[in-house]
Amino acid sequence: MTDPNPDAGTQAPMRRRALTSRQEPAMELTTRPARIVDPISYRVRPGCLQTIPVGPCLLERVDGRSIDIVWGEDGQRSAMLPVEAIEAARADGHLVVLD
């Protein structure tokens, strides 16, 4: 019997490269303690406003455009807001970054 593909066994096997930490995209996550000193309102969906109450919180910058604010006694509440909204809250004195 003749092999239908005579060149099948002559190719070099493919080599897989192991990913190193330099090749993997870095996940940037920056967490900073802060305090809400005046309630901050944000829109969840059209016609529905929520409020972040006065008290301690954490600011977690996930990417270049949004920040997750985490609050509550056990950190059980959170809201993802655009960086511009956070900067406006700081400028208006509603939010103080503690570090």
N, C-alpha and C positions, 0 to 999 in steps of 0.2 A: 504494500500500500504506500502511496506517495503522499507526502504532506502537502495539503492544498496551499499552504503559505510557507514557502521554503525559507523566507527571511524571518519567520516568527521568533526563532530562538537566538538570533544574532544581535538584537538590540540590547543595549545596556539597560539595566533596571533603573527606574526612576528613583531618585533620592529625595527624601523629604527633609527639609530643614527644620530643625527645632526652633521655635520662636524664643528669642531672648528678650529680656526686659527692654532692650533698646528698640526692638522691633514692634513691641506691643504699644498701642495707643495708651497714653497715660490718662487716668481718670482723675481729673482735678476736683477735689472737694475741699472747700475751705469752710470751717465752722467758727463763728465768732459769737461770744456772748453779747447780749444787748438787753435793753429795757424799753418797753412801750410806756411812754409817759402820758400819752393822750390816745384814746382809742383810734385805730386805723381801720377805715372801711375799705372793702374791696368787693368787686362784682364777681359773683360766682357764675351767673348766666344772666341774660337780659331780664331786667326787672327784679333781680334778687341780690340784695346786698347783705354781706356778712361783716362782722366787726371783730377785730383782734383786740381783746381787752387789755387794760393797763396791767403791767406786770413783767416779770422776766421772760426772755425768749432766747432762742438761738437763731442765728442767721446762717444758713448753709448755701453757699454759692455752688450751684451744680454745674452751670455752664456760663458762658459769657453774657447771656441775656436774661437769666432768671435766678431768683433767690427763693429758697424755701424758708419760711418763718415757722418755727416750731415753738409752741407754747402750751401751757397747761401744767397742772401740778406734776404730772408724770410724763409730760411731753406728748400727750395724746392727741393734740390738735395741730394742724399745720395747714399752710396755704402757700402755693407757689405764685409769686408775684414778679412782674418785670423789674429789672434793675432800676429803671426810671422811677417806678413807684416807691421803691425803698429809698432812693436818693431824695425824692421829694419829701418823704416822711421825715428824713433826717434834717433836711433844710428847713422844714416847717417846725421842727422841735418836737415832733410826735414820737421819734425814735432816737435813742441814744445808744451808740455802740460802746461797749465797756472796756475794750482792750485797746 
